[in-house]
Amino acid sequence: MREKTGLKPDYVAGHSLGEYSALYAAGVINLDDAIKLIQKRSELMTQAPSGGMTALLGIDDNKLTELIEKASANGIISVANYNTPDQTVITGEKNAIEAANTMAGEMGAKRVIPLAVSGAFHSPLMKEASNQFASFVSNFNLNNASVPVITNVDAKPTIQSSEFAAKMADQIYSSVYWKQTIAYMVEQGVDTFIEIGPGKVLSGMVKKISRTSRTFNINNSQSLEEAVSAFNGTLV
């Protein structure tokens, strides 16, 4: 895309594992290091205690806070992903998640969708994995970002290399503040989002967060050519 258009993004961001694509795009890490970091991250997360995750649709933040508080009586539970105003993913120990699933329906959630995952990602159960990953990351040379990376852990722009190592480790057990990330960029004047990768999940999320934003999805040669044609005709 860069070769064909010369476009430089004003910001980059990625959802969960996708943040590593954003870090690569911003020049924080090279491709070889990205693969090594992703492999280690995966290994450590797989070794973490088991748990579960559930997607909740149609429950607002106030009720979500109440739900987490009540369900925590059954074990560790937290928010994994703030995806859109209408969709949130919870994560934690199996008993707590099962209790939350029951309560969510009673509290008015439109849909309660248990996810087929191998662990309680982005939860405190991943804290030990985070600690070990922090040690692993310290062996890598990270660069300052060529464009701001809006990071998952706080939905704030990050440029300095010294900040990325800690955020990469924290991201393993912290919530993914995705709706806040998109909202921040919209507030800064961003009106066009380009999703690069398989599927259109993030483009769909963007539309639910900011209906006026324009989205493009690039996942093969045809979609690339279509986007390039649009960019060359309307964007500078």
DODODO-437541 format. One record per residue: residue number from 1; residue in three letters; x, y, z of N, C-alpha, C in turn. Coordinates in pm, whole numbers. Layout:
<rs>
R  resi  resn     n.x     n.y     n.z    ca.x    ca.y    ca.z     c.x     c.y     c.z
R   NUM   ALA       X       Y       Z       X       Y       Z       X       Y       Z
...
</rs>
This chain:
<rs>
R  resi  resn     n.x     n.y     n.z    ca.x    ca.y    ca.z     c.x     c.y     c.z
R     1   MET      83    -119       0       0       0       0      87     125       0
R     2   ARG     191     125      81     280     240      85     351     261     -49
R     3   GLU     392     150    -109     460     160    -237     368     217    -345
R     4   LYS     241     181    -340     148     221    -445      84     357    -422
R     5   THR      82     404    -297      14     530    -268     103     637    -207
R     6   GLY     207     596    -137     290     694     -67     225     750      58
R     7   LEU     111     692      96      40     741     215     118     708     343
R     8   LYS     116     802     435     170     779     568      57     800     669
R     9   PRO      28     701     752     -82     717     848     -49     823     952
R    10   ASP    -153     886    1003    -135     981    1114    -121     906    1246
R    11   TYR    -186     791    1254    -179     705    1372    -186     560    1326
R    12   VAL    -138     468    1411    -160     326    1388    -207     264    1519
R    13   ALA    -283     155    1507    -331      82    1624    -364     -60    1580
R    14   GLY    -362    -152    1675    -399    -290    1647    -471    -349    1766
R    15   HIS    -562    -440    1740    -644    -499    1846    -577    -624    1900
R    16   SER    -538    -622    2028    -476    -736    2095    -347    -777    2021
R    17   LEU    -342    -898    1969    -222    -941    1895    -192    -847    1779
R    18   GLY    -297    -787    1722    -278    -695    1611    -194    -573    1645
R    19   GLU    -176    -547    1774     -92    -433    1812      51    -454    1764
R    20   TYR      92    -578    1748     228    -603    1699     241    -564    1551
R    21   SER     133    -578    1476     133    -529    1339     149    -377    1338
R    22   ALA      82    -311    1433      92    -166    1443     234    -124    1483
R    23   LEU     293    -197    1575     430    -167    1618     528    -184    1502
R    24   TYR     505    -287    1421     589    -308    1303     569    -196    1202
R    25   ALA     443    -159    1178     412     -54    1081     473      79    1121
R    26   ALA     485     102    1252     541     228    1302     692     222    1319
R    27   GLY     753     107    1286     898      95    1294     953      73    1433
R    28   VAL     866      40    1529     911      15    1665     990    -115    1672
R    29   ILE     945    -216    1596    1013    -345    1590    1025    -386    1443
R    30   ASN    1131    -463    1413    1144    -515    1277    1068    -648    1267
R    31   LEU    1061    -701    1147     978    -820    1125    1031    -941    1200
R    32   ASP    1162    -961    1199    1220   -1076    1269    1189   -1071    1418
R    33   ASP    1207    -953    1478    1180    -940    1621    1031    -954    1650
R    34   ALA     947    -905    1560     802    -919    1579     763   -1065    1590
R    35   ILE     819   -1148    1502     786   -1291    1504     835   -1356    1633
R    36   LYS     956   -1322    1676    1010   -1378    1800     926   -1337    1921
R    37   LEU     885   -1211    1925     805   -1161    2037     667   -1227    2039
R    38   ILE     606   -1240    1922     474   -1302    1913     480   -1448    1956
R    39   GLN     585   -1518    1913     599   -1659    1950     613   -1674    2101
R    40   LYS     696   -1592    2162     716   -1601    2308     588   -1563    2382
R    41   ARG     522   -1459    2336     396   -1417    2397     295   -1532    2396
R    42   SER     286   -1599    2282     193   -1711    2268     229   -1825    2364
R    43   GLU     355   -1859    2371     400   -1967    2459     364   -1938    2604
R    44   LEU     392   -1816    2650     367   -1781    2790     219   -1776    2821
R    45   MET     139   -1726    2729      -6   -1719    2752     -68   -1857    2756
R    46   THR     -13   -1949    2678     -64   -2087    2676     -37   -2157    2809
R    47   GLN      70   -2118    2876     108   -2180    3003      31   -2122    3123
R    48   ALA     -44   -2017    3101    -117   -1951    3210    -234   -2037    3256
R    49   PRO    -287   -2012    3376    -403   -2088    3425    -521   -2078    3329
R    50   SER    -600   -2185    3322    -713   -2188    3230    -825   -2097    3279
R    51   GLY    -914   -2064    3187   -1027   -1979    3221   -1120   -1970    3102
R    52   GLY   -1201   -1867    3097   -1294   -1852    2987   -1317   -1707    2951
R    53   MET   -1388   -1685    2840   -1421   -1551    2794   -1562   -1554    2734
R    54   THR   -1632   -1442    2745   -1767   -1429    2691   -1785   -1292    2630
R    55   ALA   -1848   -1289    2514   -1884   -1161    2451   -2025   -1123    2496
R    56   LEU   -2039    -999    2539   -2169    -948    2583   -2214    -837    2489
R    57   LEU   -2336    -846    2442   -2392    -744    2355   -2508    -673    2424
R    58   GLY   -2506    -541    2415   -2619    -464    2466   -2619    -444    2616
R    59   ILE   -2502    -427    2677   -2496    -398    2820   -2407    -276    2838
R    60   ASP   -2457    -172    2905   -2381     -48    2914   -2273     -58    3022
R    61   ASP   -2187      44    3026   -2070      39    3114   -2109      34    3261
R    62   ASN   -2217     103    3298   -2258     102    3439   -2303     -38    3482
R    63   LYS   -2384    -102    3399   -2428    -238    3431   -2310    -335    3423
R    64   LEU   -2217    -309    3333   -2099    -394    3321   -2017    -390    3450
R    65   THR   -1999    -271    3505   -1925    -257    3631   -1994    -334    3742
R    66   GLU   -2126    -323    3747   -2204    -396    3848   -2192    -546    3828
R    67   LEU   -2197    -589    3703   -2186    -732    3672   -2051    -789    3717
R    68   ILE   -1944    -719    3684   -1810    -765    3721   -1797    -773    3873
R    69   GLU   -1851    -673    3941   -1842    -670    4088   -1915    -789    4149
R    70   LYS   -2036    -818    4100   -2114    -929    4155   -2052   -1063    4121
R    71   ALA   -2008   -1079    3996   -1953   -1208    3953   -1819   -1237    4018
R    72   SER   -1749   -1135    4063   -1617   -1155    4124   -1625   -1233    4255
R    73   ALA   -1745   -1246    4309   -1762   -1328    4429   -1736   -1476    4398
R    74   ASN   -1738   -1510    4269   -1717   -1648    4227   -1576   -1674    4174
R    75   GLY   -1492   -1572    4173   -1356   -1589    4124   -1307   -1466    4049
R    76   ILE   -1191   -1477    3990   -1129   -1366    3917   -1205   -1340    3787
R    77   ILE   -1242   -1214    3763   -1311   -1176    3641   -1282   -1029    3611
R    78   SER   -1271    -996    3484   -1245    -858    3445   -1291    -839    3301
R    79   VAL   -1274    -719    3249   -1307    -690    3110   -1184    -714    3024
R    80   ALA   -1199    -797    2922   -1089    -822    2829   -1084    -716    2721
R    81   ASN   -1199    -693    2654   -1204    -601    2540   -1324    -508    2548
R    82   TYR   -1297    -378    2544   -1402    -280    2521   -1407    -258    2370
R    83   ASN   -1485    -341    2300   -1480    -341    2154   -1558    -228    2090
R    84   THR   -1685    -216    2124   -1772    -112    2070   -1866     -68    2182
R    85   PRO   -1945      37    2161   -2040      76    2265   -2140     -35    2298
R    86   ASP   -2158    -129    2205   -2258    -235    2223   -2197    -371    2252
R    87   GLN   -2065    -383    2243   -2002    -515    2259   -1881    -509    2350
R    88   THR   -1883    -594    2453   -1773    -604    2548   -1743    -752    2570
R    89   VAL   -1616    -783    2590   -1576    -920    2619   -1524    -927    2761
R    90   ILE   -1576   -1022    2840   -1529   -1042    2976   -1440   -1166    2981
R    91   THR   -1356   -1173    3081   -1255   -1279    3089   -1226   -1313    3234
R    92   GLY   -1189   -1439    3259   -1153   -1474    3395   -1168   -1623    3424
R    93   GLU   -1176   -1655    3552   -1189   -1794    3593   -1326   -1849    3552
R    94   LYS   -1329   -1977    3525   -1449   -2040    3468   -1574   -2016    3553
R    95   ASN   -1565   -2035    3685   -1683   -2019    3771   -1735   -1876    3767
R    96   ALA   -1644   -1780    3765   -1684   -1639    3763   -1749   -1604    3630
R    97   ILE   -1694   -1656    3522   -1750   -1630    3388   -1889   -1692    3376
R    98   GLU   -1904   -1814    3423   -2035   -1881    3415   -2139   -1804    3497
R    99   ALA   -2100   -1754    3613   -2192   -1676    3694   -2229   -1546    3623
R   100   ALA   -2129   -1483    3562   -2153   -1358    3490   -2244   -1381    3370
R   101   ASN   -2228   -1493    3303   -2313   -1525    3188   -2460   -1530    3228
R   102   THR   -2486   -1593    3342   -2624   -1602    3390   -2677   -1464    3429
R   103   MET   -2596   -1390    3503   -2640   -1259    3551   -2657   -1159    3438
R   104   ALA   -2573   -1169    3335   -2579   -1073    3223   -2715   -1076    3155
R   105   GLY   -2768   -1197    3134   -2900   -1210    3075   -3007   -1148    3163
R   106   GLU   -2993   -1169    3293   -3090   -1114    3388   -3081    -962    3396
R   107   MET   -2963    -906    3363   -2942    -762    3369   -2973    -692    3237
R   108   GLY   -3023    -769    3141   -3069    -706    3018   -2978    -714    2898
R   109   ALA   -2870    -793    2905   -2784    -808    2789   -2862    -867    2673
R   110   LYS   -2842    -815    2553   -2915    -865    2435   -2867   -1004    2396
R   111   ARG   -2737   -1026    2405   -2682   -1157    2374   -2566   -1187    2467
R   112   VAL   -2551   -1314    2503   -2441   -1362    2586   -2377   -1477    2509
R   113   ILE   -2253   -1455    2462   -2190   -1549    2370   -2059   -1603    2429
R   114   PRO   -2060   -1720    2492   -1934   -1781    2540   -1841   -1805    2421
R   115   LEU   -1715   -1772    2438   -1619   -1783    2329   -1537   -1910    2340
R   116   ALA   -1508   -1970    2226   -1427   -2092    2222   -1280   -2054    2222
R   117   VAL   -1227   -2027    2340   -1087   -1986    2354   -1016   -2082    2449
R   118   SER    -884   -2079    2445    -805   -2172    2526    -765   -2114    2661
R   119   GLY    -794   -1986    2685    -754   -1926    2811    -828   -1797    2839
R   120   ALA    -801   -1741    2957    -863   -1614    2998    -770   -1500    2961
R   121   PHE    -766   -1469    2833    -673   -1367    2784    -712   -1228    2835
R   122   HIS    -614   -1142    2848    -633   -1006    2899    -703   -1006    3035
R   123   SER    -659   -1097    3121    -713   -1102    3258    -596   -1113    3356
R   124   PRO    -623   -1091    3486    -518   -1107    3586    -456   -1246    3589
R   125   LEU    -524   -1346    3531    -465   -1480    3524    -341   -1482    3435
R   126   MET    -322   -1379    3357    -207   -1368    3267     -92   -1287    3329
R   127   LYS    -102   -1253    3457      -1   -1166    3520     137   -1230    3520
R   128   GLU     147   -1358    3550     278   -1423    3551     336   -1427    3410
R   129   ALA     252   -1452    3311     298   -1449    3172     350   -1311    3137
R   130   SER     282   -1209    3186     325   -1071    3163     461   -1045    3225
R   131   ASN     481   -1091    3347     610   -1070    3415     724   -1137    3340
R   132   GLN     701   -1259    3293     806   -1330    3220     830   -1264    3084
R   133   PHE     724   -1215    3022     739   -1149    2893     817   -1019    2907
R   134   ALA     796    -948    3017     870    -824    3041    1020    -850    3042
R   135   SER    1059    -961    3103    1201    -997    3106    1252   -1029    2966
R   136   PHE    1170   -1097    2888    1206   -1134    2751    1220   -1010    2662
R   137   VAL    1126    -917    2674    1127    -796    2592    1251    -711    2619
R   138   SER    1302    -717    2741    1417    -633    2778    1541    -665    2696
R   139   ASN    1541    -779    2628    1656    -818    2546    1650    -761    2404
R   140   PHE    1542    -690    2372    1523    -639    2236    1547    -488    2231
R   141   ASN    1595    -444    2116    1612    -301    2093    1487    -247    2025
R   142   LEU    1415    -163    2094    1294    -103    2041    1324      38    1993
R   143   ASN    1259      79    1886    1281     211    1828    1168     306    1867
R   144   ASN    1195     436    1856    1087     532    1866     993     510    1748
R   145   ALA     865     533    1768     766     512    1662     774     625    1560
R   146   SER     764     589    1432     766     689    1326     633     764    1319
R   147   VAL     526     700    1366     395     764    1383     340     718    1517
R   148   PRO     256     795    1583     206     755    1715     128     623    1708
R   149   VAL     157     535    1804      82     411    1821     -17     432    1934
R   150   ILE    -146     415    1905    -247     426    2012    -255     290    2078
R   151   THR    -203     280    2197    -182     150    2261    -307      99    2333
R   152   ASN    -322     -34    2332    -439    -101    2388    -460     -72    2537
R   153   VAL    -352     -61    2612    -364     -57    2758    -418      75    2811
R   154   ASP    -412     182    2729    -458     311    2779    -523     399    2673
R   155   ALA    -528     352    2548    -587     429    2438    -522     566    2423
R   156   LYS    -390     571    2446    -316     696    2435    -202     680    2334
R   157   PRO    -162     791    2269     -53     783    2172      81     761    2241
R   158   THR     161     673    2183     294     643    2236     395     653    2122
R   159   ILE     507     718    2149     613     734    2050     747     687    2104
R   160   GLN     774     715    2229     905     688    2286     929     538    2306
R   161   SER    1045     492    2260    1078     349    2270    1077     300    2415
R   162   SER    1114     388    2508    1122     348    2649     987     308    2707
R   163   GLU     878     352    2646     744     321    2698     688     190    2644
R   164   PHE     736     147    2529     673      33    2463     696     -99    2535
R   165   ALA     815    -120    2591     843    -249    2655     744    -277    2768
R   166   ALA     720    -177    2853     627    -196    2965     485    -217    2914
R   167   LYS     446    -140    2812     309    -152    2761     287    -288    2692
R   168   MET     389    -340    2625     377    -470    2560     357    -580    2663
R   169   ALA     424    -568    2776     407    -668    2883     272    -652    2951
R   170   ASP     234    -528    2982     107    -503    3051     -12    -546    2966
R   171   GLN       2    -533    2834    -110    -564    2745    -158    -707    2760
R   172   ILE     -71    -797    2801    -107    -939    2812    -218    -961    2914
R   173   TYR    -218    -883    3024    -319    -903    3127    -416    -786    3141
R   174   SER    -393    -679    3067    -479    -560    3077    -593    -566    2977
R   175   SER    -693    -482    2999    -803    -469    2904    -755    -406    2775
R   176   VAL    -822    -441    2665    -799    -378    2536    -903    -267    2521
R   177   TYR    -857    -142    2527    -947     -27    2519    -964      15    2373
R   178   TRP   -1040     -68    2300   -1050     -45    2155   -1148      66    2120
R   179   LYS   -1267      65    2180   -1362     172    2148   -1306     308    2189
R   180   GLN   -1227     309    2298   -1164     433    2342   -1053     475    2245
R   181   THR    -984     376    2188    -878     403    2091    -934     470    1966
R   182   ILE   -1040     414    1912   -1102     471    1793   -1159     609    1824
R   183   ALA   -1224     622    1939   -1282     750    1979   -1173     857    1990
R   184   TYR   -1058     820    2044    -948     917    2055    -905     967    1918
R   185   MET    -888     874    1824    -843     915    1691    -948    1002    1621
R   186   VAL   -1074     969    1639   -1181    1052    1581   -1176    1192    1640
R   187   GLU   -1152    1201    1770   -1142    1331    1836   -1026    1414    1781
R   188   GLN    -922    1344    1733    -805    1413    1676    -827    1450    1530
R   189   GLY    -943    1418    1476    -974    1455    1338    -962    1343    1237
R   190   VAL    -934    1222    1281    -924    1109    1188   -1063    1077    1133
R   191   ASP   -1074    1066    1001   -1203    1032     940   -1195     911     848
R   192   THR   -1074     856     831   -1055     740     744    -970     635     814
R   193   PHE   -1020     512     819    -948     402     883    -922     293     779
R   194   ILE    -801     242     777    -762     137     684    -726      12     765
R   195   GLU    -805     -93     749    -778    -219     816    -698    -308     721
R   196   ILE    -581    -351     765    -496    -437     683    -487    -573     750
R   197   GLY    -538    -676     682    -537    -810     739    -663    -885     699
R   198   PRO    -672   -1013     732    -787   -1094     692    -914   -1050     765
R   199   GLY   -1025   -1055     693   -1152   -1023     755   -1179    -873     761
R   200   LYS   -1298    -841     816   -1340    -702     827   -1393    -669     966
R   201   VAL   -1344    -741    1064   -1396    -726    1200   -1372    -586    1254
R   202   LEU   -1250    -536    1239   -1219    -405    1295   -1291    -294    1221
R   203   SER   -1304    -308    1089   -1379    -209    1012   -1523    -202    1062
R   204   GLY   -1581    -317    1092   -1716    -320    1146   -1724    -252    1282
R   205   MET   -1623    -273    1365   -1621    -208    1496   -1611     -57    1481
R   206   VAL   -1525     -12    1390   -1509     132    1369   -1643     196    1333
R   207   LYS   -1717     132    1246   -1846     186    1203   -1945     195    1319
R   208   LYS   -1935     104    1414   -2025     107    1528   -1983     212    1631
R   209   ILE   -1856     250    1627   -1804     352    1718   -1821     491    1658
R   210   SER   -1795     502    1526   -1804     631    1456   -1869     609    1320
R   211   ARG   -1998     631    1313   -2073     601    1191   -2032     687    1072
R   212   THR   -1976     803    1097   -1939     892     988   -1800     863     931
R   213   SER   -1725     776     996   -1589     746     950   -1592     658     825
R   214   ARG   -1495     679     739   -1480     597     619   -1382     484     651
R   215   THR   -1414     363     606   -1326     249     632   -1289     178     503
R   216   PHE   -1168     127     499   -1120      43     390   -1063     -84     452
R   217   ASN   -1080    -195     384   -1024    -321     430    -936    -379     320
R   218   ILE    -810    -404     353    -716    -459     255    -674    -598     300
R   219   ASN    -717    -701     227    -681    -838     266    -636    -924     149
R   220   ASN    -633    -868      28    -582    -941     -88    -548    -839    -197
R   221   SER    -500    -889    -312    -456    -799    -417    -571    -716    -474
R   222   GLN    -690    -776    -483    -804    -703    -538    -845    -587    -447
R   223   SER    -856    -614    -317    -896    -508    -225    -788    -400    -216
R   224   LEU    -662    -440    -235    -554    -341    -238    -571    -248    -357
R   225   GLU    -595    -304    -473    -611    -221    -593    -732    -130    -582
R   226   GLU    -840    -180    -524    -959     -98    -506    -932      19    -411
R   227   ALA    -859     -11    -305    -826      95    -209    -730     196    -271
R   228   VAL    -631     147    -344    -535     237    -408    -606     331    -503
R   229   SER    -701     279    -579    -777     363    -671    -853     472    -596
R   230   ALA    -911     435    -483    -985     533    -403    -891     635    -342
R   231   PHE    -776     589    -292    -681     680    -229    -625     780    -331
R   232   ASN    -585     729    -444    -523     815    -546    -623     917    -601
R   233   GLY    -752     882    -592    -852     973    -646    -901    1076    -546
R   234   THR    -894    1042    -414    -958    1132    -317    -870    1174    -202
R   235   LEU    -758    1104    -178    -675    1136     -63    -539    1189    -106
R   236   VAL    -483    1278     -27    -350    1330     -56    -266    1319      69
</rs>
